[in-house]
Amino acid sequence: MFLSVTMARNPRLVEAAAGLHRDRRVPPDTYLIDLDAVAANAAVLATVAAAHGVRLWPVFKQVGRNPHVIATVAEQLPDAAAIDLRDAEAIRGAGAGLGNVGHLVQLPLNAVDRVLAWRPRYVTVFGVEQARAVSDAAARLGITQPLLARVVDETDHLYPGQEGGVPLADIEKVAAEIGDLDAVSLDGVTSFPCLLYDEPAKAIAPTPNLRTLLTATSRLAAAGAPVGVISAPSATAAASIPLLAAHGVTHGEPGHALTATTPLHADDLDQPEVPAMVYVSEVAHILPDGRPAIFGGGFYPRGRPESALVFPSAGGPFTLPVESAPPENIDYYRLLGAPPAGASVGVGDTVVLAFRTQIFVTRSAVGALQGVGSGKPRLLGLSDPHGRPW
């Protein structure tokens, strides 16, 4: 999905990936991330957000919570959104602040005290019961914890496995009940996804979820319980920040924009963010019909890889199509199309791909690189999909 874009806009990252694998410094099933490109992308996002009065909480699950990436982004965007407890642990361990914890995944009850001691700016709750648990923990710590309520309506777009939240019809009642708790305050509302890429229109557009947030905000104000935070994550990028601002949104959450791996970046090479992530594999074996099987482990089902760049032992690199694979099967290998006449593929040949991913649900290694743009890449080390040393 992103191979041609990366080759056009950041070819040295592809070259660095191939060289590191050829030198046996990285194994197959490794994502490599260009920290200099990430730093430039974070700077672009920070500048655009400041110009439009929007604050950003970066998200790191899609890059495997890599500590080098987190620290690099934190220089421009110091507070991050933690999608779940492991996210919060990785963000804190890398030295960044916690902007929002508990959305998309609520805090487990036995972790609330520990996470609140890290002093997140906001904790998202799906209802009064979760708010009460946060209030009890905050009281034990002697603090008042600001909350965001995840608000949902029947017309909203929700992904399977992400259901839950405060029904819009109950927002005033829930706000009043939270207001009666001793050690929390309801400061805002959030949902996901609030923006999505419209492929036919080639543009990022609001979902019904954003309308739900704006309606909830208006109703709370009319009920005498105004909130100051509207966090509208999904598809946050330089191109969509003005749209957030135009709707009165206060916070966005860039994730794939940090590596220029949103669908918008695949379609539009003029976006300011630069591709910063590739996937490295190698030919494991070759089927009798000539199709190469490459090592898997990192093929996220929604990644839609379309082509792979093969670096043969002799001759120049060439592309082969990536065959589709059913998501219900384990990606031990991934098949490529058979090479054309005159092209040769051998076991051990390097293969580089670029596609949309969520590294935290893979088995992959993650490597952070510096100096890619200078042609002198330096590997800072490998981590697992949760940011721990490999």
Short mmCIF file of the C-alpha atoms (twelve columns), coordinates in Angstrom:
data_MODEL
# 
_entry.id   MODEL 
# 
loop_
_atom_site.group_PDB 
_atom_site.id 
_atom_site.type_symbol 
_atom_site.label_atom_id 
_atom_site.label_alt_id 
_atom_site.label_comp_id 
_atom_site.label_asym_id 
_atom_site.label_seq_id 
_atom_site.Cartn_x 
_atom_site.Cartn_y 
_atom_site.Cartn_z 
_atom_site.pdbx_PDB_model_num 
ATOM 1   C CA . MET A 1   0.000   0.000   0.000   1 
ATOM 2   C CA . PHE A 2   2.843   2.419   0.793   1 
ATOM 3   C CA . LEU A 3   5.811   0.897   -1.028  1 
ATOM 4   C CA . SER A 4   5.660   3.131   -4.114  1 
ATOM 5   C CA . VAL A 5   5.074   6.230   -1.972  1 
ATOM 6   C CA . THR A 6   8.034   5.384   0.262   1 
ATOM 7   C CA . MET A 7   10.299  4.688   -2.694  1 
ATOM 8   C CA . ALA A 8   9.326   8.048   -4.177  1 
ATOM 9   C CA . ARG A 9   9.563   10.162  -1.029  1 
ATOM 10  C CA . ASN A 10  12.013  8.330   1.262   1 
ATOM 11  C CA . PRO A 11  14.035  5.917   -0.907  1 
ATOM 12  C CA . ARG A 12  16.973  5.900   1.504   1 
ATOM 13  C CA . LEU A 13  14.815  4.215   4.123   1 
ATOM 14  C CA . VAL A 14  14.204  1.339   1.706   1 
ATOM 15  C CA . GLU A 15  17.925  1.183   0.933   1 
ATOM 16  C CA . ALA A 16  18.802  1.228   4.633   1 
ATOM 17  C CA . ALA A 17  16.361  -1.589  5.364   1 
ATOM 18  C CA . ALA A 18  17.763  -3.770  2.597   1 
ATOM 19  C CA . GLY A 19  21.339  -3.088  3.682   1 
ATOM 20  C CA . LEU A 20  20.707  -3.903  7.331   1 
ATOM 21  C CA . HIS A 21  19.069  -7.195  6.429   1 
ATOM 22  C CA . ARG A 22  21.800  -8.132  3.946   1 
ATOM 23  C CA . ASP A 23  24.362  -7.453  6.680   1 
ATOM 24  C CA . ARG A 24  22.357  -9.726  9.014   1 
ATOM 25  C CA . ARG A 25  21.850  -6.916  11.499  1 
ATOM 26  C CA . VAL A 26  18.081  -7.276  11.479  1 
ATOM 27  C CA . PRO A 27  16.049  -10.485 11.173  1 
ATOM 28  C CA . PRO A 28  13.072  -11.005 8.896   1 
ATOM 29  C CA . ASP A 29  9.769   -9.856  10.363  1 
ATOM 30  C CA . THR A 30  11.227  -6.498  11.411  1 
ATOM 31  C CA . TYR A 31  9.733   -3.056  11.093  1 
ATOM 32  C CA . LEU A 32  12.259  -0.259  10.665  1 
ATOM 33  C CA . ILE A 33  11.353  3.323   11.567  1 
ATOM 34  C CA . ASP A 34  13.171  6.430   10.363  1 
ATOM 35  C CA . LEU A 35  13.438  8.609   13.468  1 
ATOM 36  C CA . ASP A 36  14.531  11.681  11.547  1 
ATOM 37  C CA . ALA A 37  11.434  11.465  9.369   1 
ATOM 38  C CA . VAL A 38  9.268   10.892  12.450  1 
ATOM 39  C CA . ALA A 39  10.795  13.978  14.085  1 
ATOM 40  C CA . ALA A 40  10.041  16.053  10.990  1 
ATOM 41  C CA . ASN A 41  6.480   14.753  10.869  1 
ATOM 42  C CA . ALA A 42  5.927   15.515  14.555  1 
ATOM 43  C CA . ALA A 43  7.243   19.043  14.008  1 
ATOM 44  C CA . VAL A 44  4.818   19.573  11.112  1 
ATOM 45  C CA . LEU A 45  1.909   18.320  13.184  1 
ATOM 46  C CA . ALA A 46  2.862   20.476  16.167  1 
ATOM 47  C CA . THR A 47  3.155   23.587  14.002  1 
ATOM 48  C CA . VAL A 48  -0.192  23.089  12.269  1 
ATOM 49  C CA . ALA A 49  -1.922  22.267  15.548  1 
ATOM 50  C CA . ALA A 50  -0.535  25.367  17.267  1 
ATOM 51  C CA . ALA A 51  -1.679  27.536  14.364  1 
ATOM 52  C CA . HIS A 52  -5.238  26.229  14.753  1 
ATOM 53  C CA . GLY A 53  -5.425  26.086  18.551  1 
ATOM 54  C CA . VAL A 54  -5.651  22.279  18.708  1 
ATOM 55  C CA . ARG A 55  -3.657  20.157  21.130  1 
ATOM 56  C CA . LEU A 56  -2.327  16.779  20.088  1 
ATOM 57  C CA . TRP A 57  -1.890  13.532  21.980  1 
ATOM 58  C CA . PRO A 58  0.181   11.160  19.817  1 
ATOM 59  C CA . VAL A 59  -0.594  7.443   19.744  1 
ATOM 60  C CA . PHE A 60  2.110   4.757   19.576  1 
ATOM 61  C CA . LYS A 61  0.463   1.320   19.398  1 
ATOM 62  C CA . GLN A 62  0.853   1.267   15.614  1 
ATOM 63  C CA . VAL A 63  4.654   1.656   15.915  1 
ATOM 64  C CA . GLY A 64  4.995   -0.991  18.607  1 
ATOM 65  C CA . ARG A 65  5.319   1.505   21.460  1 
ATOM 66  C CA . ASN A 66  8.973   1.831   20.504  1 
ATOM 67  C CA . PRO A 67  10.760  3.925   23.172  1 
ATOM 68  C CA . HIS A 68  12.959  5.740   20.644  1 
ATOM 69  C CA . VAL A 69  9.909   6.798   18.642  1 
ATOM 70  C CA . ILE A 70  8.052   7.900   21.775  1 
ATOM 71  C CA . ALA A 71  11.005  9.977   22.980  1 
ATOM 72  C CA . THR A 72  11.488  11.519  19.537  1 
ATOM 73  C CA . VAL A 73  7.858   12.563  19.224  1 
ATOM 74  C CA . ALA A 74  7.731   13.809  22.826  1 
ATOM 75  C CA . GLU A 75  10.219  16.535  21.941  1 
ATOM 76  C CA . GLN A 76  7.418   18.166  19.935  1 
ATOM 77  C CA . LEU A 77  4.287   16.607  21.447  1 
ATOM 78  C CA . PRO A 78  5.036   15.851  25.107  1 
ATOM 79  C CA . ASP A 79  1.781   14.180  26.222  1 
ATOM 80  C CA . ALA A 80  0.454   11.010  24.575  1 
ATOM 81  C CA . ALA A 81  -2.814  9.105   24.485  1 
ATOM 82  C CA . ALA A 82  -2.494  5.673   26.065  1 
ATOM 83  C CA . ILE A 83  -4.871  3.235   24.389  1 
ATOM 84  C CA . ASP A 84  -4.579  0.688   27.190  1 
ATOM 85  C CA . LEU A 85  -2.589  -0.083  30.321  1 
ATOM 86  C CA . ARG A 86  0.452   -1.424  28.441  1 
ATOM 87  C CA . ASP A 87  0.454   1.720   26.352  1 
ATOM 88  C CA . ALA A 88  0.525   3.833   29.500  1 
ATOM 89  C CA . GLU A 89  3.416   1.804   30.890  1 
ATOM 90  C CA . ALA A 90  5.431   2.141   27.668  1 
ATOM 91  C CA . ILE A 91  4.765   5.866   27.317  1 
ATOM 92  C CA . ARG A 92  5.772   6.570   30.881  1 
ATOM 93  C CA . GLY A 93  8.830   4.320   30.581  1 
ATOM 94  C CA . ALA A 94  10.024  6.295   27.552  1 
ATOM 95  C CA . GLY A 95  9.768   9.568   29.453  1 
ATOM 96  C CA . ALA A 96  6.652   11.050  27.832  1 
ATOM 97  C CA . GLY A 97  3.615   12.392  29.644  1 
ATOM 98  C CA . LEU A 98  0.143   10.869  29.705  1 
ATOM 99  C CA . GLY A 99  -2.486  13.066  28.094  1 
ATOM 100 C CA . ASN A 100 -5.401  10.646  28.079  1 
ATOM 101 C CA . VAL A 101 -5.673  7.142   29.545  1 
ATOM 102 C CA . GLY A 102 -8.561  4.702   29.228  1 
ATOM 103 C CA . HIS A 103 -9.672  5.243   25.661  1 
ATOM 104 C CA . LEU A 104 -10.082 2.963   23.754  1 
ATOM 105 C CA . VAL A 105 -9.563  0.432   26.589  1 
ATOM 106 C CA . GLN A 106 -10.772 1.141   30.116  1 
ATOM 107 C CA . LEU A 107 -8.334  0.905   33.014  1 
ATOM 108 C CA . PRO A 108 -8.520  -2.408  34.896  1 
ATOM 109 C CA . LEU A 109 -9.711  -1.781  38.430  1 
ATOM 110 C CA . ASN A 110 -6.535  -3.181  39.996  1 
ATOM 111 C CA . ALA A 111 -4.434  -0.688  38.012  1 
ATOM 112 C CA . VAL A 112 -6.346  2.537   38.665  1 
ATOM 113 C CA . ASP A 113 -4.320  3.592   41.736  1 
ATOM 114 C CA . ARG A 114 -1.026  2.922   39.964  1 
ATOM 115 C CA . VAL A 115 -1.958  4.825   36.817  1 
ATOM 116 C CA . LEU A 116 -3.400  7.799   38.691  1 
ATOM 117 C CA . ALA A 117 -0.122  8.060   40.608  1 
ATOM 118 C CA . TRP A 118 1.499   8.781   37.208  1 
ATOM 119 C CA . ARG A 119 -0.776  11.863  37.025  1 
ATOM 120 C CA . PRO A 120 -2.405  11.577  33.612  1 
ATOM 121 C CA . ARG A 121 -4.074  14.769  32.475  1 
ATOM 122 C CA . TYR A 122 -7.335  12.936  31.755  1 
ATOM 123 C CA . VAL A 123 -8.862  9.524   32.293  1 
ATOM 124 C CA . THR A 124 -11.633 8.433   29.930  1 
ATOM 125 C CA . VAL A 125 -14.568 6.563   31.474  1 
ATOM 126 C CA . PHE A 126 -17.421 4.659   29.845  1 
ATOM 127 C CA . GLY A 127 -19.868 5.203   32.699  1 
ATOM 128 C CA . VAL A 128 -20.472 6.128   36.326  1 
ATOM 129 C CA . GLU A 129 -19.126 2.856   37.705  1 
ATOM 130 C CA . GLN A 130 -15.711 3.494   36.143  1 
ATOM 131 C CA . ALA A 131 -15.827 7.125   37.271  1 
ATOM 132 C CA . ARG A 132 -16.510 6.008   40.830  1 
ATOM 133 C CA . ALA A 133 -13.481 3.701   40.779  1 
ATOM 134 C CA . VAL A 134 -11.296 6.568   39.570  1 
ATOM 135 C CA . SER A 135 -12.736 8.887   42.216  1 
ATOM 136 C CA . ASP A 136 -12.030 6.389   44.995  1 
ATOM 137 C CA . ALA A 137 -8.433  5.973   43.815  1 
ATOM 138 C CA . ALA A 138 -7.953  9.727   43.426  1 
ATOM 139 C CA . ALA A 139 -9.246  10.271  46.961  1 
ATOM 140 C CA . ARG A 140 -6.710  7.801   48.278  1 
ATOM 141 C CA . LEU A 141 -3.982  9.790   46.503  1 
ATOM 142 C CA . GLY A 142 -5.337  13.133  47.688  1 
ATOM 143 C CA . ILE A 143 -5.939  14.471  44.165  1 
ATOM 144 C CA . THR A 144 -8.842  15.440  41.924  1 
ATOM 145 C CA . GLN A 145 -8.707  13.600  38.603  1 
ATOM 146 C CA . PRO A 146 -10.190 15.213  35.469  1 
ATOM 147 C CA . LEU A 147 -12.295 12.839  33.375  1 
ATOM 148 C CA . LEU A 148 -13.480 12.538  29.800  1 
ATOM 149 C CA . ALA A 149 -16.678 10.644  29.046  1 
ATOM 150 C CA . ARG A 150 -16.806 8.475   25.967  1 
ATOM 151 C CA . VAL A 151 -20.188 9.314   24.462  1 
ATOM 152 C CA . VAL A 152 -21.967 7.055   21.964  1 
ATOM 153 C CA . ASP A 153 -25.173 7.195   20.000  1 
ATOM 154 C CA . GLU A 154 -27.109 4.654   17.968  1 
ATOM 155 C CA . THR A 155 -26.024 6.195   14.663  1 
ATOM 156 C CA . ASP A 156 -22.308 6.235   15.515  1 
ATOM 157 C CA . HIS A 157 -19.631 4.283   13.684  1 
ATOM 158 C CA . LEU A 158 -18.099 1.794   16.143  1 
ATOM 159 C CA . TYR A 159 -15.669 -0.983  15.289  1 
ATOM 160 C CA . PRO A 160 -16.411 -4.488  16.597  1 
ATOM 161 C CA . GLY A 161 -14.573 -5.031  19.848  1 
ATOM 162 C CA . GLN A 162 -14.699 -1.311  20.674  1 
ATOM 163 C CA . GLU A 163 -18.299 -1.008  21.838  1 
ATOM 164 C CA . GLY A 164 -19.189 0.899   24.986  1 
ATOM 165 C CA . GLY A 165 -19.602 4.362   26.405  1 
ATOM 166 C CA . VAL A 166 -22.160 6.754   27.829  1 
ATOM 167 C CA . PRO A 167 -25.340 6.813   25.695  1 
ATOM 168 C CA . LEU A 168 -25.974 10.308  24.375  1 
ATOM 169 C CA . ALA A 169 -29.519 10.121  25.737  1 
ATOM 170 C CA . ASP A 170 -28.114 9.728   29.277  1 
ATOM 171 C CA . ILE A 171 -25.319 12.317  29.158  1 
ATOM 172 C CA . GLU A 172 -26.966 14.841  31.503  1 
ATOM 173 C CA . LYS A 173 -27.876 12.165  34.052  1 
ATOM 174 C CA . VAL A 174 -24.390 10.622  33.969  1 
ATOM 175 C CA . ALA A 175 -22.736 14.044  34.231  1 
ATOM 176 C CA . ALA A 176 -24.819 14.823  37.312  1 
ATOM 177 C CA . GLU A 177 -23.895 11.522  38.956  1 
ATOM 178 C CA . ILE A 178 -20.212 12.071  38.214  1 
ATOM 179 C CA . GLY A 179 -20.567 15.562  39.631  1 
ATOM 180 C CA . ASP A 180 -21.626 14.040  42.953  1 
ATOM 181 C CA . LEU A 181 -18.374 12.073  43.243  1 
ATOM 182 C CA . ASP A 182 -15.717 13.488  45.550  1 
ATOM 183 C CA . ALA A 183 -12.418 13.342  43.677  1 
ATOM 184 C CA . VAL A 184 -13.140 13.629  39.943  1 
ATOM 185 C CA . SER A 185 -14.442 16.263  37.572  1 
ATOM 186 C CA . LEU A 186 -16.052 15.755  34.173  1 
ATOM 187 C CA . ASP A 187 -13.994 18.013  31.912  1 
ATOM 188 C CA . GLY A 188 -14.789 16.730  28.439  1 
ATOM 189 C CA . VAL A 189 -16.087 14.187  25.960  1 
ATOM 190 C CA . THR A 190 -14.496 11.870  23.432  1 
ATOM 191 C CA . SER A 191 -15.286 9.153   20.889  1 
ATOM 192 C CA . PHE A 192 -13.672 7.087   18.133  1 
ATOM 193 C CA . PRO A 193 -13.503 7.254   15.160  1 
ATOM 194 C CA . CYS A 194 -14.499 10.887  14.693  1 
ATOM 195 C CA . LEU A 195 -12.874 11.321  11.281  1 
ATOM 196 C CA . LEU A 196 -12.263 8.794   8.519   1 
ATOM 197 C CA . TYR A 197 -10.711 8.885   5.078   1 
ATOM 198 C CA . ASP A 198 -13.288 8.988   2.288   1 
ATOM 199 C CA . GLU A 199 -11.587 7.097   -0.545  1 
ATOM 200 C CA . PRO A 200 -13.922 8.209   -3.373  1 
ATOM 201 C CA . ALA A 201 -13.598 11.851  -2.308  1 
ATOM 202 C CA . LYS A 202 -9.871  11.515  -1.534  1 
ATOM 203 C CA . ALA A 203 -10.399 13.512  1.654   1 
ATOM 204 C CA . ILE A 204 -10.792 13.104  5.410   1 
ATOM 205 C CA . ALA A 205 -14.375 13.663  6.567   1 
ATOM 206 C CA . PRO A 206 -16.328 13.661  9.869   1 
ATOM 207 C CA . THR A 207 -18.208 10.582  11.042  1 
ATOM 208 C CA . PRO A 208 -21.491 10.649  13.001  1 
ATOM 209 C CA . ASN A 209 -19.383 10.272  16.151  1 
ATOM 210 C CA . LEU A 210 -18.192 13.871  15.844  1 
ATOM 211 C CA . ARG A 211 -21.775 15.097  15.639  1 
ATOM 212 C CA . THR A 212 -22.504 13.083  18.790  1 
ATOM 213 C CA . LEU A 213 -19.662 14.821  20.646  1 
ATOM 214 C CA . LEU A 214 -20.829 18.268  19.578  1 
ATOM 215 C CA . THR A 215 -24.395 17.467  20.586  1 
ATOM 216 C CA . ALA A 216 -23.249 16.156  23.963  1 
ATOM 217 C CA . THR A 217 -21.215 19.302  24.536  1 
ATOM 218 C CA . SER A 218 -24.192 21.544  23.753  1 
ATOM 219 C CA . ARG A 219 -26.523 19.549  25.981  1 
ATOM 220 C CA . LEU A 220 -24.104 19.604  28.896  1 
ATOM 221 C CA . ALA A 221 -23.736 23.372  28.555  1 
ATOM 222 C CA . ALA A 222 -27.526 23.789  28.538  1 
ATOM 223 C CA . ALA A 223 -27.730 21.594  31.649  1 
ATOM 224 C CA . GLY A 224 -25.284 23.845  33.490  1 
ATOM 225 C CA . ALA A 225 -22.396 21.376  33.274  1 
ATOM 226 C CA . PRO A 226 -20.188 22.793  30.494  1 
ATOM 227 C CA . VAL A 227 -17.054 20.940  29.427  1 
ATOM 228 C CA . GLY A 228 -13.912 22.411  27.898  1 
ATOM 229 C CA . VAL A 229 -12.403 19.381  26.156  1 
ATOM 230 C CA . ILE A 230 -13.622 17.779  22.948  1 
ATOM 231 C CA . SER A 231 -11.203 15.034  21.932  1 
ATOM 232 C CA . ALA A 232 -11.923 13.687  18.444  1 
ATOM 233 C CA . PRO A 233 -9.343  11.030  17.492  1 
ATOM 234 C CA . SER A 234 -8.837  9.099   14.251  1 
ATOM 235 C CA . ALA A 235 -7.211  10.262  11.031  1 
ATOM 236 C CA . THR A 236 -5.519  13.180  12.788  1 
ATOM 237 C CA . ALA A 237 -2.981  14.630  10.357  1 
ATOM 238 C CA . ALA A 238 -1.787  18.001  9.142   1 
ATOM 239 C CA . ALA A 239 -4.554  17.905  6.538   1 
ATOM 240 C CA . SER A 240 -7.347  17.204  9.046   1 
ATOM 241 C CA . ILE A 241 -6.336  19.476  11.940  1 
ATOM 242 C CA . PRO A 242 -8.038  22.532  10.348  1 
ATOM 243 C CA . LEU A 243 -11.227 20.440  10.074  1 
ATOM 244 C CA . LEU A 244 -11.041 19.614  13.778  1 
ATOM 245 C CA . ALA A 245 -10.571 23.270  14.640  1 
ATOM 246 C CA . ALA A 246 -13.487 24.312  12.442  1 
ATOM 247 C CA . HIS A 247 -15.777 22.066  14.513  1 
ATOM 248 C CA . GLY A 248 -14.495 23.380  17.834  1 
ATOM 249 C CA . VAL A 249 -12.498 20.270  18.675  1 
ATOM 250 C CA . THR A 250 -9.765  20.869  21.254  1 
ATOM 251 C CA . HIS A 251 -7.695  17.671  20.948  1 
ATOM 252 C CA . GLY A 252 -6.639  15.237  18.225  1 
ATOM 253 C CA . GLU A 253 -4.570  12.063  18.302  1 
ATOM 254 C CA . PRO A 254 -2.083  11.578  15.465  1 
ATOM 255 C CA . GLY A 255 -0.966  7.990   15.049  1 
ATOM 256 C CA . HIS A 256 -0.280  6.902   11.490  1 
ATOM 257 C CA . ALA A 257 0.413   10.510  10.532  1 
ATOM 258 C CA . LEU A 258 3.671   10.204  12.482  1 
ATOM 259 C CA . THR A 259 4.881   7.708   9.863   1 
ATOM 260 C CA . ALA A 260 2.734   8.969   6.955   1 
ATOM 261 C CA . THR A 261 0.868   5.681   6.741   1 
ATOM 262 C CA . THR A 262 -2.735  6.909   6.606   1 
ATOM 263 C CA . PRO A 263 -4.814  6.175   3.483   1 
ATOM 264 C CA . LEU A 264 -4.557  9.868   2.613   1 
ATOM 265 C CA . HIS A 265 -0.771  9.616   2.457   1 
ATOM 266 C CA . ALA A 266 -1.012  6.616   0.149   1 
ATOM 267 C CA . ASP A 267 -3.130  8.605   -2.306  1 
ATOM 268 C CA . ASP A 268 -1.552  12.061  -2.025  1 
ATOM 269 C CA . LEU A 269 2.229   12.416  -2.304  1 
ATOM 270 C CA . ASP A 270 2.005   16.143  -1.561  1 
ATOM 271 C CA . GLN A 271 1.073   15.705  2.086   1 
ATOM 272 C CA . PRO A 272 3.698   17.265  4.392   1 
ATOM 273 C CA . GLU A 273 4.313   14.094  6.418   1 
ATOM 274 C CA . VAL A 274 7.025   11.838  4.993   1 
ATOM 275 C CA . PRO A 275 6.870   7.997   4.941   1 
ATOM 276 C CA . ALA A 276 8.897   6.709   7.858   1 
ATOM 277 C CA . MET A 277 8.256   2.973   8.253   1 
ATOM 278 C CA . VAL A 278 9.000   -0.179  6.242   1 
ATOM 279 C CA . TYR A 279 8.811   -3.918  6.868   1 
ATOM 280 C CA . VAL A 280 11.709  -6.284  6.171   1 
ATOM 281 C CA . SER A 281 11.409  -9.979  5.436   1 
ATOM 282 C CA . GLU A 282 13.294  -12.566 3.420   1 
ATOM 283 C CA . VAL A 283 12.508  -15.432 1.105   1 
ATOM 284 C CA . ALA A 284 12.068  -18.554 3.240   1 
ATOM 285 C CA . HIS A 285 11.352  -21.034 0.467   1 
ATOM 286 C CA . ILE A 286 10.016  -21.193 -3.070  1 
ATOM 287 C CA . LEU A 287 7.000   -23.210 -4.143  1 
ATOM 288 C CA . PRO A 288 7.225   -25.558 -7.148  1 
ATOM 289 C CA . ASP A 289 5.273   -23.045 -9.246  1 
ATOM 290 C CA . GLY A 290 7.905   -20.381 -8.552  1 
ATOM 291 C CA . ARG A 291 6.042   -18.323 -5.973  1 
ATOM 292 C CA . PRO A 292 8.346   -17.156 -3.130  1 
ATOM 293 C CA . ALA A 293 7.169   -17.577 0.446   1 
ATOM 294 C CA . ILE A 294 8.517   -14.865 2.750   1 
ATOM 295 C CA . PHE A 295 8.625   -14.958 6.531   1 
ATOM 296 C CA . GLY A 296 5.564   -13.464 8.188   1 
ATOM 297 C CA . GLY A 297 4.682   -12.345 11.686  1 
ATOM 298 C CA . GLY A 298 3.854   -8.725  10.986  1 
ATOM 299 C CA . PHE A 299 1.023   -8.863  8.479   1 
ATOM 300 C CA . TYR A 300 -1.810  -6.978  10.150  1 
ATOM 301 C CA . PRO A 301 -5.080  -8.124  8.505   1 
ATOM 302 C CA . ARG A 302 -6.111  -4.588  7.449   1 
ATOM 303 C CA . GLY A 303 -2.643  -3.721  6.129   1 
ATOM 304 C CA . ARG A 304 -3.438  -4.453  2.473   1 
ATOM 305 C CA . PRO A 305 0.125   -4.964  1.223   1 
ATOM 306 C CA . GLU A 306 0.067   -4.875  -2.553  1 
ATOM 307 C CA . SER A 307 3.666   -5.210  -3.660  1 
ATOM 308 C CA . ALA A 308 7.079   -6.198  -2.336  1 
ATOM 309 C CA . LEU A 309 10.544  -5.111  -3.416  1 
ATOM 310 C CA . VAL A 310 12.868  -8.095  -3.792  1 
ATOM 311 C CA . PHE A 311 16.634  -7.659  -3.601  1 
ATOM 312 C CA . PRO A 312 18.154  -10.699 -5.335  1 
ATOM 313 C CA . SER A 313 21.706  -11.862 -4.707  1 
ATOM 314 C CA . ALA A 314 22.583  -10.852 -8.268  1 
ATOM 315 C CA . GLY A 315 21.094  -8.011  -10.271 1 
ATOM 316 C CA . GLY A 316 18.931  -5.081  -9.312  1 
ATOM 317 C CA . PRO A 317 15.774  -5.107  -7.172  1 
ATOM 318 C CA . PHE A 318 12.340  -5.701  -8.664  1 
ATOM 319 C CA . THR A 319 8.778   -5.727  -7.392  1 
ATOM 320 C CA . LEU A 320 6.450   -8.686  -7.062  1 
ATOM 321 C CA . PRO A 321 2.772   -8.670  -6.119  1 
ATOM 322 C CA . VAL A 322 1.791   -9.748  -2.608  1 
ATOM 323 C CA . GLU A 323 -0.917  -12.403 -2.665  1 
ATOM 324 C CA . SER A 324 -3.931  -11.912 -0.421  1 
ATOM 325 C CA . ALA A 325 -4.300  -14.083 2.666   1 
ATOM 326 C CA . PRO A 326 -7.365  -14.780 4.830   1 
ATOM 327 C CA . PRO A 327 -7.154  -12.960 8.184   1 
ATOM 328 C CA . GLU A 328 -8.307  -16.020 10.138  1 
ATOM 329 C CA . ASN A 329 -5.043  -17.814 9.354   1 
ATOM 330 C CA . ILE A 330 -1.722  -17.278 11.119  1 
ATOM 331 C CA . ASP A 331 0.774   -15.466 8.915   1 
ATOM 332 C CA . TYR A 332 3.656   -17.883 9.237   1 
ATOM 333 C CA . TYR A 333 4.517   -16.942 5.659   1 
ATOM 334 C CA . ARG A 334 3.153   -14.654 2.962   1 
ATOM 335 C CA . LEU A 335 3.222   -15.609 -0.698  1 
ATOM 336 C CA . LEU A 336 4.481   -13.353 -3.463  1 
ATOM 337 C CA . GLY A 337 3.657   -13.750 -7.119  1 
ATOM 338 C CA . ALA A 338 6.043   -15.792 -9.241  1 
ATOM 339 C CA . PRO A 339 8.833   -13.679 -10.741 1 
ATOM 340 C CA . PRO A 340 8.666   -12.856 -14.453 1 
ATOM 341 C CA . ALA A 341 10.958  -14.438 -17.000 1 
ATOM 342 C CA . GLY A 342 14.531  -13.275 -16.562 1 
ATOM 343 C CA . ALA A 343 14.132  -12.463 -12.862 1 
ATOM 344 C CA . SER A 344 15.575  -14.809 -10.288 1 
ATOM 345 C CA . VAL A 345 14.604  -15.247 -6.636  1 
ATOM 346 C CA . GLY A 346 16.602  -17.250 -4.125  1 
ATOM 347 C CA . VAL A 347 16.195  -18.404 -0.563  1 
ATOM 348 C CA . GLY A 348 17.477  -15.724 1.800   1 
ATOM 349 C CA . ASP A 349 16.875  -12.811 -0.579  1 
ATOM 350 C CA . THR A 350 15.870  -9.576  1.144   1 
ATOM 351 C CA . VAL A 351 12.291  -8.353  0.729   1 
ATOM 352 C CA . VAL A 352 11.061  -4.871  1.721   1 
ATOM 353 C CA . LEU A 353 7.402   -3.894  2.022   1 
ATOM 354 C CA . ALA A 354 5.477   -0.885  3.297   1 
ATOM 355 C CA . PHE A 355 1.860   -1.105  4.428   1 
ATOM 356 C CA . ARG A 356 -0.500  0.038   7.144   1 
ATOM 357 C CA . THR A 357 -0.004  -1.857  10.376  1 
ATOM 358 C CA . GLN A 358 -0.671  -2.092  14.086  1 
ATOM 359 C CA . ILE A 359 2.625   -3.468  15.343  1 
ATOM 360 C CA . PHE A 360 1.360   -4.085  18.880  1 
ATOM 361 C CA . VAL A 361 -0.776  -7.008  17.628  1 
ATOM 362 C CA . THR A 362 2.082   -8.643  15.695  1 
ATOM 363 C CA . ARG A 363 5.080   -10.861 16.544  1 
ATOM 364 C CA . SER A 364 7.513   -8.434  14.908  1 
ATOM 365 C CA . ALA A 365 10.736  -6.774  15.967  1 
ATOM 366 C CA . VAL A 366 10.950  -2.985  15.691  1 
ATOM 367 C CA . GLY A 367 14.150  -1.142  14.867  1 
ATOM 368 C CA . ALA A 368 14.699  2.602   15.194  1 
ATOM 369 C CA . LEU A 369 17.087  4.240   12.734  1 
ATOM 370 C CA . GLN A 370 18.914  7.554   12.769  1 
ATOM 371 C CA . GLY A 371 20.786  9.164   9.895   1 
ATOM 372 C CA . VAL A 372 18.713  7.613   7.112   1 
ATOM 373 C CA . GLY A 373 18.540  10.847  5.137   1 
ATOM 374 C CA . SER A 374 22.319  11.264  5.221   1 
ATOM 375 C CA . GLY A 375 22.848  7.810   3.754   1 
ATOM 376 C CA . LYS A 376 24.549  6.664   6.947   1 
ATOM 377 C CA . PRO A 377 21.803  4.867   8.876   1 
ATOM 378 C CA . ARG A 378 22.470  3.852   12.448  1 
ATOM 379 C CA . LEU A 379 20.384  1.170   14.137  1 
ATOM 380 C CA . LEU A 380 19.637  2.155   17.721  1 
ATOM 381 C CA . GLY A 381 18.496  -1.308  18.659  1 
ATOM 382 C CA . LEU A 382 15.526  -3.636  18.383  1 
ATOM 383 C CA . SER A 383 12.454  -3.856  20.571  1 
ATOM 384 C CA . ASP A 384 9.472   -6.194  20.708  1 
ATOM 385 C CA . PRO A 385 5.928   -5.125  19.747  1 
ATOM 386 C CA . HIS A 386 5.442   -3.604  23.205  1 
ATOM 387 C CA . GLY A 387 8.605   -1.522  23.313  1 
ATOM 388 C CA . ARG A 388 10.696  -3.909  25.400  1 
ATOM 389 C CA . PRO A 389 14.294  -4.733  24.388  1 
ATOM 390 C CA . TRP A 390 14.437  -7.520  21.792  1 
# 
